[in-house]
Amino acid sequence: MRTLIYGGGAVGLGIASCLLKSKDQVDIVARESTVLALRKHGLVRTGIWGDYSAGPAAFAGYTSLSELGTRVYDYILVCTKSFDSFEAAKDLSQCEWLFGEKTRIVLFQNGWGNAEVFSSFFKPEMIFNARVITGFSRPKNNEVTITVHADSIHIGSLFSSDLACIENLCQSIDKGGIPCEVTSNIEKDLWAKMLYNCALNPLGAILDVPYGVLAKKESARIIMKGIVEEVFDVMKAAGCGTHWQSPKDFLEVFYKKLVPDTAEHKSSTLQDILAKKTTEIDALNGAVIKLAEKYGLRVPYNSAIYNIVKFIEAKSS
């Protein structure tokens, strides 16, 4: 099985480590600094499931798709930030030689709306989404640390595509150390993650605290409750759904299981702000606001959180 990892950040390297441990053929397209480190030192994984390393000869790193030659991939895993979705889709669409009849694209990205972007460049039946609730950090350009894990990676289609073609990928990721499974409920899974991320990610960044601290403070709980209620309203208006019938049902699981499982985690938005990088707020609360505008809804909690993060983002850059 040959897989291309498009994006060598923490998530990309984390998934690559699983595939390499499963003895798959892996190529990674990433920034030059990452590629140079991978070529010199190989890929190193540490964290909650132990250590693993793959030497430089076990895989190949490239700085652009043009370096890949005429090889064809079984899977192309897009592991870029959500704000890079358009450029990633455009870049890949201009390299038709990478795609065979059975090539599938899997989006390992945060937020909502990425599949819609890719469907404007590729046939919908080629596109799959991954729901990831595993924490990754990248202490060095060639190293990834798995910090927390709340649930298996789920991979499925928003376009009712045949899921059999994804089985091999899920098995390899699972065998390589991170639980992974095919799902027919990816829409529900993605909105479940949206609820989790929209409530925790930006507020954790604004207040500079781990998720567990937010859950202990009534003032933070009030804000998160407002965010969650608005997301449910938007989901209903858009004809989407998730695994819970009401905000109350979700919040019960949220505080009893989801937050405790990731209590020590600090948000990716905070990590981006500290690194003076663009955040993914547009694909999180920003996506909620966009859908709310489409359906004539007001979402004041999400709007406030979104604009505060945008202010901090602009200030830090």
Secondary structure, DSSP 8 states (H G I E B T S, - for coil): -EEEEE--SHHHHHHHHHHHHTT-EEEEE--HHHHHHHHHH-EEEEETT--EEE-GGGSEEESSGGGGTT--EEEEEE-S-GGGHHHHHHHHHT-GGGEEEEEEEEE--SSSSHHHHHHTTS-GGGEEEEE--EEEEEEETTEEEEEEE-S-EEEE-TT---SGGGHHHHHHHHHTTS-EEE-S-HHHHHHHHHHHHHHHHHHHHHHT--HHHHHH-HHHHHHHHHHHHHHHHHHHHHT---S-SSHHHHHHHIIIIIHHHTTT---HHHHHHHTT---SGGGTHHHHHHHHHHTT---HHHHHHHHHHHHHHHHH-
